[in-house]
Amino acid sequence: MMQTILESVPGSRRLTVDDKDATLDLLETCLQEVPVYRWFLGEGAPPEAYRWLAQAMFEMNVHALHGVFDSDELIALVAVTEPDAPPVTVSEELKALNRHYMTSIDNFAERFREFGRACADAAVSGAIDIPINAVHPDHRRRGLSVRLIEPVLEYARRRGVPVTGSTTHPHMSAFYSERVDVLGVQTHRRSHSVDASMGPASRRHVGLIAVRHTREDRIAVRSHHPVIFN
């Protein structure tokens, strides 16, 4: 159902394994901009480590990816997963890369466990999730994220289904907040959490959103607080 909805977005289509290289190129470019991934991989991580992380994201979301093209160039993509999404099977190539980087990047296993615990602790049951939303730097400020995400929010709004969106970029945190009134964002900073409340509580509650972002060593994770769609 979700893929059918996204296929209505002009210039977009579902991504397949044939789009792997183009998808990795876009994700690799975007990942290197985001402070939390520099923390996650470590400041001294080799450039190819970002390619590995992009491949992990691609394989974990291969059935949920939808892209926007300019001629033959992939310029934006989104991953949208529904609660009944099928289990993911990763390739032997990725398993080997996982073993390599888990052991070769200094202190990576510790950061991996921390990030995983934070995400698991904030999971929202039964939600439609938007784990990836990426636009090439040369094509931003053209409304591409809006075109891809608003149909998902409208689908969820009509059905009263919760939605979680996750980002590690302050700009995307603002993007989500502009489209919904976020009543709370739970922020995990190593040893403690900070809750911030925003917006009026009088409008009807029909969804949830998660906003993950970072400023240096701060990781913000999925929030259990309700979101109100205007």
Secondary structure, 3 states (H helix, E strand, C coil): CHHHHHCCCCCEEECCHHHHHHHHHHHHHHHCCCHHHHHHHCCCCCHHHHHHHHHHHHHHCCCCEEEEEECCEEEEEEEEECCCCCCCCCCHHHHHHHHHHHHHCCCHHHHHHHHHHHHHHCCCCCCEEEEEEEECHHHCCCCHHHHHHHHHHHHHHHHCCCEEECCCCHHHHHHHHHHCEECEEEEEECCEEEEEECCCCCCCCCEECCCCCCCCCCEECCCCCEEECC
